[in-house]
């Protein structure tokens, strides 16, 4: 969210229209990690805040997170399987096949893939 600042306003002789003078960017915004955007008649200063989270006991570290990611990736279907399930879902969504038939085909395929994967890993 941008905030606008103005140091002075000048008015015309009729007093009906106001203009804001162009301000130079402040150095405080840059020192705090902010960004200055200078536009005609307006200067917007965007400030960011860095939040340091302390290492809490019980919080997972990098190794634990990497292990969790590897476990999830191992459970996800391959690209070909994902395309198959997507096509099966699309066929059921467009009523090319009934959804119970699509569910039976999908579950059957998942069970077969799991048993094949177990046989390969045991061998």
N, C-alpha and C positions, 0 to 999 in steps of 0.2 A: 504494500500500500504506500503510495507516495504522498508526501506532505509538501505543501507549497509554503514558501516563506517570502515575505516582502519586507524591505526595510523602510520604504517610503512610497507614498502614492502621490501622483500629481493629477490635477484635474484641469479640464479645459475651462475657458472663461464662463461657459454656461453652467459648469458644475455637475453635468449629468453623466459624463463618462469618466471612468477611472482607468489608469494604466499603472502597471507595476514596473519599476525599472529592473533591468537585467542585473543580477547579482553575481559576483564571482563565487566559485565554489569554495566552500569552507574546508579547512585542513582537518578539522576535527572529525568529519565524516570519513575521510580517507584513513586517518590514524586508527579508527575503530574497525576498519574492515568494510566500510560502507562504500557506496558508489554514488557519484554525483552525476546527474543528468541535467545539462543546461539547455534550456529551450528559450526562445524569445519571450521575454517578460516574466518567465517563471524559472525557478531553480528547484528541482526535486532532489532530495537527499534520501537515499535508501540505506538504512542501517541494518546490519546483520548482527546476530548475537551468537557467539560460540558457547555452547553448553558442554562442560566437561562432566562426563559421567564417571564417578569413581568405580574402581573395581570392587564389586560387592562379593562377599563369600556366597557361594551357591550359584553365581552367574556362570554360564558356560563360557569357556575360553575358545580360542581359535581352533584348537584340535577337536574339541567336542562338537563345535558347529560344523567343521569339515566332515566329521564322521556322520553326523546327522544328514547332511546334504548327500553324501555318498549312499547312505541307506535309502533315502527317498528316491534318488536316481535309479537305484537298483530295482525298485518296485514299479517304476513307471514303464508303460509299454514302449516298445520300439516305435520308430517313425512309421513303419509299414503297418504295425498293429493299430496305431492311433488313426491312420488313414482308413483302415478297415472299419474300426468302430465309428468313426465319423461318417463314413458312407452308409453304414448300417443305421445310424441315427437319422441321417437325412432321408433314407428310404422309408423309415417309420414315420418321420415328420411329414413327408409328402404323401403318406398313405399308399405307398407302393407295396408295402407289406404291413401287416398288423403289428402293433407294438408288442404283444406277447410273443409273437414269432421272432421278432427282432431281439427281444430279451433272451429268449431261449438260444438263439444262434450266438449271441454275444457271450452268454455265460458258458455255453458249451465250448466255444473257441478259447475262452480264458482258461477253463479247466484243462483242455488239451495242451495249451501252451505251457501251463504250469507243470504238467507232468513231463513234457518233453524237456523243459528246462531242468527239472530235478534229475532226470536220467542223464543229461549231459554233464551236470555238475558232479554226480556220483561216479561217473566213469573216469 
